């Protein structure tokens, strides 16, 4: 009895791999279940795929037809890049999709003075798209070199669990502006979506005997279908007939304009908008955006490895993934997606919600992306889901990624005042600095750094507008400098837990999860 009471006060043991995962990287679920899970991942990644072109294309001079074609192209390239990342990149079940980090330099290109004299909207769209393509191609070359040369490996090899906490946590929590503020644009459909996802994924499995995990695994698919039908009933019933245009745009299910504008069948192809144009300043700004996206992707990949019940990612594998992310940005520039690629945070959160980290599920999801990008009308139907429904999903999925970052605190000594300072300061500045840049820009119309060189302004704005980037740089610097010469502080930061994963072949499990297929390690060595 006394021993049992003593066990109640023992701390939970440290786990190098997350327990409770139903299917890890190498253990796929049955095919019918895998197909449904793949479609669910496809449905989740549509939010960003539709949101970014909806913001950018009208400013470029394009209409619904151009927006539908850009969404198709972005979806096609996302499927291609996801397959490459799963097969020859990090080999993690990670979805590659559009990145919000590239929006700032892209808008700067759109507002460039050299397009002011183009009066025809169609021509302005084409010329702006070619300028964005050139900047993305230039930025991709930089990231390809950083990744495949091993430079990124030499950086992340100093990453410890302590410095990983802010990077991973703010990769999810830092996107809070896309969560409930989006739900609030149409509370009557956004709030029910949050409630239903929580009900189906958390409460209902407790009340149903038998296949409990199966019930919660498809919570997103079932809840989206219910709320989407409910929103359509409100639309056809005239609930928004006399409401303001902004409310109708966010709540109605027939205002996306994608189904009518999308072609039945269309194959995206390289340089479909014409030959890219290049500008040195815009290329540099896009390169800095790719660095910020790389830091955010690193945090998301660490969360993905955790939710897939894999070991901590070796630095060489992260560097290999960075190189293939550079290839993804190159494909974005070649095909003309008007945006760069990064690891999808929402799909990483879905791994945690479903407890399925299978690589096969993500490969099936990539197949859905390619299929529906070619069959435009069918893809446009799913892309017409109202954004408040998507924002409601973000509230839960981004929270999962943020919680994955907090989970690495188990490796650290949280009773150390040095640990408390690094964590508290990096978290606070990671949220406070981007807020300052955003508030300044909303009032003044430009960022705090306002020189005659627009490209330099964009470089500073991109870096300091990313919560994960700001927090990561601060935590990484402090963690690497405040522990020198003190072995006890090395243990406080959890360094000893990740030391054996610094090199690829030190732990046999790393080879099982991250080794390339078909004897391709000789082309992309992981050493």
C-alpha positions in Angstrom: 0.0 0.0 0.0 2.8 2.4 0.9 4.7 1.5 -2.3 1.6 2.2 -4.3 1.2 5.6 -2.7 4.9 6.4 -3.3 4.5 5.5 -7.0 1.7 8.1 -7.3 4.3 10.8 -6.7 6.9 9.6 -9.1 7.4 11.8 -12.2 6.5 10.4 -15.6 9.5 8.8 -17.3 11.1 10.4 -20.3 10.0 8.9 -23.7 12.3 9.3 -26.7 9.4 8.1 -28.9 5.9 9.2 -28.3 3.8 6.3 -26.9 0.1 5.8 -27.8 0.5 6.2 -31.6 -1.7 3.7 -33.4 0.4 3.6 -36.7 3.9 4.9 -36.9 5.9 5.7 -40.1 6.5 2.1 -41.2 3.2 0.6 -40.1 0.4 1.6 -42.4 -3.3 1.1 -41.5 -5.5 -1.1 -43.7 -6.0 0.2 -47.2 -9.7 1.4 -46.9 -8.8 3.3 -43.7 -5.5 4.6 -45.2 -7.4 6.1 -48.3 -9.9 7.9 -46.0 -7.1 9.2 -43.9 -5.3 10.4 -47.0 -8.4 12.2 -48.2 -8.7 13.8 -44.8 -5.2 15.2 -45.0 -6.0 16.5 -48.5 -9.1 18.2 -47.1 -7.0 19.9 -44.3 -4.3 21.2 -46.6 -6.9 22.9 -48.9 -7.3 25.8 -46.5 -3.9 27.3 -47.1 -4.0 26.3 -50.7 -7.1 28.4 -51.3 -6.4 31.2 -48.8 -3.0 32.3 -50.3 -4.2 32.7 -54.0 -7.4 34.3 -52.7 -5.2 37.0 -51.1 -2.6 37.4 -53.9 -4.4 36.9 -57.2 -6.8 39.8 -57.1 -3.9 42.1 -56.2 -2.1 40.8 -59.2 -4.9 41.7 -61.5 -6.4 38.3 -61.9 -10.0 37.2 -61.6 -11.8 34.0 -60.6 -10.4 32.1 -63.6 -6.8 33.0 -62.8 -7.4 32.2 -59.1 -8.8 28.8 -60.0 -5.7 28.0 -62.2 -3.3 29.2 -59.6 -5.0 27.0 -57.0 -4.8 24.0 -59.3 -1.1 24.7 -59.9 -0.4 25.1 -56.2 -2.2 21.9 -55.5 -0.4 20.0 -58.2 3.0 21.1 -57.1 2.1 20.4 -53.5 1.3 16.8 -54.4 4.6 16.5 -56.3 6.7 18.0 -53.5 4.9 15.9 -50.8 5.9 12.7 -52.7 9.5 13.8 -53.0 9.7 14.7 -49.3 8.2 11.4 -48.3 10.4 9.2 -50.6 13.8 11.0 -50.8 13.6 14.0 -48.4 13.3 13.5 -44.7 11.1 10.4 -45.3 8.7 11.7 -42.6 4.9 11.7 -43.2 5.0 15.5 -43.9 2.8 17.4 -46.3 4.4 20.1 -48.4 2.1 23.0 -49.1 1.9 26.8 -49.6 3.7 29.0 -47.1 2.4 32.2 -45.5 6.0 33.3 -44.9 6.4 34.1 -48.6 3.3 36.4 -48.7 5.2 39.6 -47.6 7.9 39.6 -50.4 5.3 38.4 -52.9 3.0 41.4 -52.1 6.1 43.6 -52.4 6.6 42.3 -55.9 3.0 42.9 -56.7 3.2 46.5 -55.6 6.4 47.2 -57.5 6.4 50.4 -59.5 7.5 48.7 -62.7 4.0 47.2 -63.0 2.1 50.5 -62.6 2.0 51.3 -66.3 0.4 48.0 -67.2 -3.3 48.8 -67.5 -4.7 45.6 -68.8 -5.5 43.3 -65.7 -4.6 40.1 -67.6 -1.2 41.4 -68.7 -0.5 42.8 -65.2 -1.3 39.4 -63.7 1.1 37.6 -66.2 3.9 40.1 -65.7 3.6 40.0 -61.9 3.5 36.2 -61.9 6.7 36.1 -64.0 8.4 38.4 -61.5 7.4 36.2 -58.6 8.6 33.1 -60.5 12.0 34.6 -61.0 12.4 35.5 -57.3 11.3 32.0 -56.2 13.8 30.4 -58.6 16.6 32.5 -57.3 15.6 31.8 -53.7 15.4 28.1 -54.3 19.0 27.9 -55.5 20.1 29.4 -52.1 18.2 26.8 -50.1 19.3 23.9 -52.3 22.9 24.8 -51.6 22.3 25.3 -47.9 20.5 21.9 -47.6 22.5 19.6 -49.9 25.9 21.0 -49.0 25.4 20.1 -45.3 25.4 23.7 -44.1 22.0 23.3 -42.4 23.3 20.1 -40.8 26.1 22.0 -39.2 23.6 24.5 -37.7 21.0 22.1 -36.3 23.5 19.7 -34.8 23.8 22.2 -32.0 20.0 22.1 -31.5 19.0 20.8 -28.1 15.6 19.9 -26.6 15.6 23.3 -24.8 16.1 25.4 -27.9 13.7 23.1 -29.8 10.9 23.9 -27.5 10.3 27.5 -28.7 10.9 26.7 -32.3 8.4 23.8 -32.4 5.8 25.4 -30.0 5.6 28.7 -31.9 5.5 26.9 -35.3 2.0 26.1 -34.0 1.0 28.7 -31.4 2.5 31.5 -33.5 -0.3 31.1 -36.1 -3.0 32.1 -33.6 -4.1 34.9 -35.9 -5.4 32.4 -38.4 -7.5 30.6 -35.7 -10.3 32.1 -33.8 -10.2 35.5 -35.6 -11.2 33.5 -38.7 -13.9 31.7 -36.8 -15.3 35.0 -35.6 -15.9 36.1 -39.2 -18.8 33.6 -39.2 -19.4 32.3 -35.7 -22.6 30.4 -36.6 -20.6 27.9 -38.7 -17.1 28.2 -37.2 -18.0 27.6 -33.5 -20.1 24.4 -34.3 -17.1 23.1 -36.2 -14.8 23.5 -33.2 -17.4 21.8 -30.9 -18.0 18.9 -33.2 -14.3 18.1 -33.8 -13.7 18.1 -30.0 -16.8 16.0 -29.5 -15.9 13.4 -32.1 -12.2 13.2 -31.4 -12.1 13.5 -27.6 -15.5 12.7 -26.0 -17.2 10.3 -28.3 -14.5 7.7 -28.2 -14.9 7.5 -24.4 -18.6 6.8 -24.7 -18.4 4.1 -27.5 -17.2 0.6 -26.7 -15.2 -1.3 -29.3 -13.5 0.7 -32.1 -13.0 3.9 -30.1 -9.8 4.9 -32.0 -11.6 4.6 -35.4 -14.4 7.0 -34.2 -12.0 9.8 -33.3 -9.7 9.2 -36.3 -12.2 10.6 -38.8 -13.4 13.5 -36.6 -12.4 16.1 -39.1 -14.0 14.3 -42.1 -17.3 13.8 -40.4 -17.5 17.2 -38.7 -16.6 19.1 -41.9 -19.3 17.2 -43.8 -22.0 18.0 -41.2 -21.1 21.7 -40.8 -20.7 22.2 -44.6 -24.2 20.8 -45.2 -25.5 23.0 -42.3 -23.8 26.1 -43.9 -25.4 25.2 -47.3 -28.8 25.0 -45.7 -28.3 28.4 -44.2 -27.2 29.7 -47.6 -30.1 28.4 -49.6 -32.6 29.2 -46.8 -31.8 32.9 -47.2 -30.2 33.4 -43.8 -27.5 35.7 -45.3 -29.8 37.4 -47.9 -29.7 40.9 -46.3 -26.4 40.6 -44.5 -23.3 42.8 -45.3 -21.1 41.7 -48.3 -18.2 40.7 -46.0 -20.5 38.4 -44.0 -21.9 36.8 -47.1 -18.4 36.2 -48.5 -17.3 34.4 -45.3 -20.5 32.5 -44.6 -22.2 31.6 -47.9 -21.1 28.4 -49.7 -21.7 29.8 -53.1 -19.4 32.9 -53.1 -16.0 31.3 -53.7 -16.3 31.6 -57.5 -14.1 28.6 -58.1 -16.5 25.9 -59.5 -17.6 28.0 -62.4 -14.1 29.3 -63.2 -12.2 26.0 -62.9 -11.8 24.0 -66.1 -12.9 20.4 -66.3 -9.5 19.0 -67.1 -6.2 20.8 -67.1 -2.6 19.7 -66.6 -0.3 22.4 -65.0 3.0 22.6 -66.7 6.3 24.5 -66.2 6.4 28.1 -67.4 2.7 28.1 -68.2 2.6 31.9 -67.5 5.6 32.7 -69.7 9.4 33.2 -69.1 10.3 34.3 -65.6 11.9 37.8 -65.0 14.5 38.5 -62.4 15.2 41.4 -60.0 18.2 41.2 -57.6 16.5 43.0 -54.7 13.3 40.9 -54.9 15.4 37.7 -55.1 17.3 38.6 -51.9 14.0 39.3 -50.1 12.6 36.0 -51.2 15.8 34.2 -50.1 15.4 35.6 -46.6 11.7 34.4 -46.7 13.0 30.9 -47.6 15.3 31.0 -44.5 12.4 31.9 -42.3 10.4 29.1 -43.9 13.2 26.7 -43.4 13.4 27.5 -39.6 9.6 27.0 -39.3 9.7 23.8 -41.4 12.5 22.5 -39.1 10.2 23.0 -36.1 7.3 21.4 -37.8 9.4 18.4 -38.9 10.5 17.8 -35.3 6.8 17.8 -34.4 6.0 15.4 -37.2 8.7 13.0 -36.1 7.2 13.1 -32.6 3.6 12.4 -33.7 4.9 9.6 -36.0 6.6 8.0 -33.0 9.9 8.3 -34.7 13.3 9.1 -33.0 14.6 12.7 -33.0 15.5 13.6 -36.5 19.3 13.4 -37.2 20.8 16.7 -38.4 21.9 15.2 -41.7 18.3 14.2 -42.4 17.0 17.7 -41.6 19.6 19.0 -44.0 18.5 16.6 -46.7 14.9 17.7 -46.2 16.0 21.3 -46.4 17.6 20.6 -49.8 14.4 19.0 -51.1 12.4 21.9 -49.7 14.7 24.1 -51.9 13.7 21.8 -54.8 10.1 22.4 -53.9 10.5 26.1 -54.1 12.2 25.7 -57.5 9.2 23.8 -58.8 7.0 26.6 -57.4 8.9 29.0 -59.4 8.9 26.9 -62.6 5.2 26.1 -62.5 4.1 29.5 -61.2 2.3 29.0 -57.9 2.8 32.6 -56.7 4.1 31.2 -53.5 6.8 29.1 -51.9 6.5 25.8 -50.2 7.0 24.6 -46.6 6.0 21.8 -44.3 2.3 22.1 -43.6 1.6 22.8 -39.9 -2.0 21.9 -40.1 -1.3 18.4 -41.5 1.3 17.9 -38.8 -1.4 18.7 -36.2 -3.7 16.2 -37.9 -1.1 13.4 -37.2 -1.5 14.1 -33.5 -5.3 14.3 -33.7 -5.6 10.9 -35.6 -2.6 9.3 -33.9 -1.7 7.9 -37.3 1.8 8.8 -38.5 2.0 6.5 -41.4 4.1 7.5 -44.4 1.7 5.6 -46.8 -1.3 7.8 -45.7 0.6 11.0 -46.7 1.6 9.4 -50.0 -2.1 8.7 -50.7 -2.9 12.2 -49.7 -0.4 13.4 -52.3 -2.2 11.3 -54.9 -5.5 13.1 -54.1 -3.7 16.4 -54.6 -2.5 15.4 -58.0 -5.8 13.9 -59.0 -8.0 16.8 -58.0 -5.5 19.4 -59.4 -6.0 17.9 -62.9 -9.8 17.4 -62.6 -10.5 21.1 -61.8 -14.2 21.0 -61.3 -14.1 18.3 -58.8 -11.3 19.9 -56.9 -13.0 23.2 -56.9 -16.0 21.7 -55.1 -13.9 20.8 -52.1 -11.9 24.0 -52.3 -15.2 26.0 -51.9 -15.4 25.0 -48.2 -16.1 28.3 -46.2 -12.9 29.6 -44.6 -14.5 29.8 -41.0 -14.7 26.0 -41.1 -11.0 25.9 -42.0 -10.1 28.4 -39.3 -12.0 26.2 -36.7 -9.8 23.3 -37.7 -6.7 25.5 -37.3 -7.7 26.2 -33.7 -7.2 22.5 -32.9 -4.5 21.4 -35.3 -2.1 24.3 -34.6 -2.6 23.7 -30.9 -1.4 20.1 -31.4 1.8 21.2 -33.0 2.4 23.8 -30.2 1.8 21.1 -27.6 4.4 18.9 -29.3 7.0 21.6 -28.6 6.0 21.8 -25.0 6.4 18.1 -24.8 10.2 18.4 -25.2 10.3 20.1 -21.7 10.5 16.5 -20.4 14.1 16.4 -21.5 15.0 19.6 -19.7 15.6 20.7 -16.2 12.6 23.1 -15.8 13.7 23.9 -12.2 16.8 25.6 -13.5 16.7 29.4 -13.6 18.8 29.5 -16.7 16.2 27.2 -18.4 13.4 29.4 -17.2 15.1 32.6 -18.6 15.7 31.1 -22.0 12.2 29.7 -22.4 10.4 32.7 -21.0 12.4 35.3 -22.9 12.3 33.5 -26.2 8.5 32.8 -26.0 7.7 36.4 -25.0 9.9 38.0 -27.7 8.7 35.4 -30.3 5.2 36.7 -29.7 5.9 40.3 -28.9 8.2 41.3 -31.7 6.0 40.0 -34.6 3.0 41.7 -32.9 5.0 45.0 -32.9 5.8 44.7 -36.7 2.2 43.8 -37.5 0.7 46.7 -35.5 3.2 49.1 -37.0 2.4 48.0 -40.5 -1.3 48.2 -40.0 -1.1 51.8 -38.8 1.7 53.2 -41.0 1.2 51.0 -44.1 4.8 49.9 -43.9 7.2 48.2 -41.4 9.4 49.8 -38.8 12.3 49.6 -41.2 11.4 52.0 -44.0 14.3 52.8 -46.3 14.4 53.6 -50.0 15.4 49.9 -50.7 12.1 48.0 -50.6 13.8 44.7 -50.8 15.8 45.4 -47.6 12.6 46.4 -45.8 11.1 43.2 -46.8 14.1 41.2 -45.6 13.8 42.6 -42.1 10.0 42.4 -42.0 9.9 38.7 -43.1 12.4 37.7 -40.4 10.8 39.6 -37.5 7.2 38.8 -38.5 7.7 35.1 -37.9 7.2 34.0 -34.3 9.0 30.7 -34.7 12.0 32.4 -36.4 12.3 35.1 -33.7 11.9 32.7 -30.8 14.1 30.1 -32.4 17.0 32.5 -33.1 16.9 33.8 -29.5 16.6 30.4 -27.9 19.3 28.9 -30.1 21.8 31.7 -29.4 21.2 31.7 -25.6 21.2 28.0 -25.4 24.5 27.6 -27.2 26.3 30.4 -25.3 25.1 30.2 -21.7 26.1 26.6 -21.2 29.8 26.7 -22.3 32.2 25.0 -19.9 29.5 23.7 -17.5 28.6 20.0 -17.8 25.6 20.4 -15.5 24.1 23.0 -17.7 24.5 20.7 -20.7 22.3 18.3 -18.9 19.8 21.0 -18.0 19.3 21.7 -21.7 18.7 17.9 -22.4 21.7 17.6 -24.7 22.5 14.1 -23.5 19.1 12.8 -24.6 19.7 13.8 -28.2 23.5 13.3 -28.4 23.2 9.8 -29.9 21.0 11.0 -32.7 23.5 13.6 -33.9 24.9 11.1 -36.4 22.7 9.1 -38.7 24.0 5.5 -38.0 24.5 5.9 -34.3 21.0 4.5 -33.5 19.5 1.6 -35.5 16.0 3.1 -35.3 17.2 6.2 -37.2 18.1 3.9 -40.2 14.7 2.2 -40.0 12.8 5.5 -40.2 15.0 7.8 -42.3 17.1 5.6 -44.6 16.5 6.3 -48.3 15.0 3.5 -50.5 16.5 1.8 -53.5 20.1 2.2 -52.3 19.9 6.0 -52.9 22.0 6.8 -49.8 25.1 6.9 -52.0 23.6 9.9 -53.9 22.4 11.7 -50.7 24.6 10.3 -47.9 23.3 10.7 -44.4 26.6 11.0 -42.4 
